[in-house]
Amino acid sequence: MNFGEAITSGFQNYANFNGRAQRSAFWYWVLFTFIGGLVTVGIDAAIFGADGWAPLNSLFSLATLIPSLAVGARRLHDIDRSGWWQLLHFIVLIGTIVLIVWFASRGTPGTNRFGPNPLGE
C-alpha cells in the first residue's frame, strides 16, 4: 500500500474498527496526520499569529481522530490483539513504547480471529 492508498483507506474506513490493517497502511496514516498537523499549525501561525489560537489544526485533529483510532485498532488486530490495547497510551512513555513496538511488528500470518491477512499471505 502506498501513501495515497493509505490516506484513502483511512478515510473510507472512517469508523471501521473491524478487520486488519497492514503496517504500511498504519504508518503512512501516521505520517499523513503528522504532516497535516505541521502544515495546519504553520498556516494557523501565519494567519492568526503565534498566540496559541489554532483553529485549522484543531479541525484537522478532530477530523482525523476517529480514523486514527480505527486504523490503530485494525493494526492491533493484525497482530491478534484487541483494539482496546490503545488505552496503553495513557500510561505515559512505557505504554506508548509498547504500542510502537506492536505497531511495528509483523502481522499474524494467515487468518486470525479478526479476519484474513490483509497481505493475502
HUUR-V744457 format. One record per residue. SS is DSSP state (@ for helix, = for strand, . for the rest). PSI is psi in whole degrees, 0 to 359 (none if undefined). Layout:
# HUUR-V744457
ss;psi
SS;PSI
SS;PSI
This chain:
# HUUR-V744457
ss;psi
.;133
.;180
@;311
@;318
@;322
@;319
@;315
@;315
@;320
@;317
@;329
@;327
.;44
.;310
.;31
.;107
.;13
.;152
.;197
.;152
.;133
.;164
@;316
@;322
@;317
@;309
@;326
@;325
@;317
@;317
@;317
@;313
@;326
@;311
@;317
@;321
@;316
@;317
@;314
@;326
@;318
@;317
@;316
@;318
@;322
@;323
@;313
@;358
.;176
.;35
.;5
.;352
.;117
.;75
@;324
@;317
@;322
@;317
@;318
@;314
@;319
@;319
@;333
@;1
@;304
@;315
@;328
@;318
@;320
@;314
@;327
@;318
@;316
@;325
@;318
@;325
@;326
@;333
.;19
.;41
.;152
.;148
@;340
@;343
@;345
@;341
@;347
@;340
@;335
@;346
.;102
.;136
.;298
@;314
@;319
@;320
@;315
@;315
@;320
@;318
@;315
@;317
@;330
@;351
.;152
.;143
.;164
.;126
.;145
.;196
.;138
=;190
.;348
.;358
=;187
.;158
.;127
.;341
.;352
.;18
.;none
